Amino acid sequence: MLTITPTAVVDEVPEEGPEVFAVIGGKKVFLPADAKYVMQDRRGLWYYSSRKPRPKEGDWTPNKTSIACRNEQGYVRALKTDIELAWLDTCQRTVRMVSADGVNRRPADD
C-alpha cells in the first residue's frame, strides 16, 4: 500500500521556523523551509524545489518534490489545480517571512 506524506499545509500558519508559502489557486500553501520555487506541470500538479528548475524533455527537471496536503475530507492528496497558464510560465519564487518576537513579521534574508 502506498502512503503519501503531506509536504504542505493549506491556510494554516506553521508555528515554528520561517514561514515559507506560495499562493496557489487563491489559497496560501505553506511549504517546507527548503522550498524556494513552485511550479505546475502539464497535468496541473504542483511541485516545489530548492533550486531553480529548468525545462528538460517536456517537463521540469527531476529535482522536484510534489506538493501534497490534506483535503477537506482528511485525505492526503497531490495538489492539483486547473491549468490557467502554459506550464513553462508557472514557475515562481516562494515568499519567505520570519518573525523575531512572534508578532512582527518581515521578509527573510536569502
C-alpha positions in Angstrom: 0.0 0.0 0.0 1.3 3.4 -1.0 1.4 6.1 1.8 1.6 9.8 0.8 3.2 12.1 3.4 1.9 15.7 3.5 4.6 18.1 2.3 2.5 21.3 2.6 -0.4 22.8 4.6 -3.1 25.0 3.2 -4.2 28.1 5.1 -2.5 27.1 8.4 0.5 29.1 9.5 3.4 26.9 10.8 4.2 27.5 14.5 7.9 27.4 14.3 10.6 28.2 11.8 10.4 30.5 8.8 7.0 31.0 7.1 7.5 29.8 3.5 4.5 29.9 1.3 3.1 30.4 -2.2 -0.3 31.5 -3.3 -1.8 28.7 -5.5 -5.3 28.7 -6.7 -6.1 31.7 -4.5 -5.0 29.9 -1.3 -1.9 30.2 0.8 0.1 27.0 0.7 2.7 26.7 3.4 5.8 24.7 2.3 8.9 23.3 3.9 11.7 25.7 4.7 13.9 24.5 1.8 11.3 25.3 -0.8 12.4 28.2 -3.0 10.4 27.7 -6.2 7.0 26.3 -7.0 5.8 25.2 -10.5 2.9 23.4 -12.2 3.3 20.6 -14.7 1.3 19.8 -17.8 -1.3 17.8 -15.8 -2.0 20.5 -13.3 0.0 19.0 -10.4 2.2 21.4 -8.3 5.8 20.8 -7.2 8.4 22.7 -5.2 12.2 22.7 -5.5 15.2 24.1 -3.6 16.9 25.1 -6.8 15.7 27.0 -9.9 14.1 24.4 -12.2 14.8 24.1 -15.9 12.7 22.5 -18.5 14.0 19.2 -19.7 12.4 16.8 -22.2 8.9 18.4 -21.9 8.8 18.7 -18.1 10.6 20.3 -15.2 14.0 18.9 -14.1 13.7 15.8 -11.9 14.9 17.5 -8.7 11.4 18.5 -7.6 9.1 17.3 -4.9 5.3 17.0 -5.3 3.2 19.2 -3.1 0.8 17.0 -1.1 -1.6 18.3 1.5 -4.8 17.2 3.4 -8.1 17.9 1.7 -11.4 18.7 3.4 -12.1 15.0 4.0 -8.8 14.5 5.7 -7.1 12.5 2.9 -3.6 13.4 1.7 -3.6 14.2 -2.0 -1.3 15.8 -4.5 -2.1 19.5 -5.0 -3.8 19.9 -8.4 -5.5 22.9 -9.9 -6.9 23.9 -13.2 -4.3 24.9 -15.8 -4.5 28.6 -16.4 -1.1 29.3 -17.9 1.3 27.3 -20.0 3.4 25.1 -17.7 6.6 27.0 -18.6 5.1 30.2 -17.3 4.1 28.8 -13.8 7.5 28.8 -12.1 7.5 31.3 -9.3 9.6 32.1 -6.2 8.2 31.3 -2.8 7.6 34.0 -0.2 9.7 33.7 3.0 8.8 35.5 6.2 10.3 35.4 9.7 9.0 36.8 13.0 11.6 37.7 15.6 9.2 38.1 18.5 6.2 36.2 17.3 4.3 39.4 16.3 6.4 41.5 13.9 6.9 39.7 10.6 9.5 40.7 8.0 10.8 39.2 4.7 13.5 36.6 5.4 17.0 37.1 4.0 18.0 34.5 1.4 
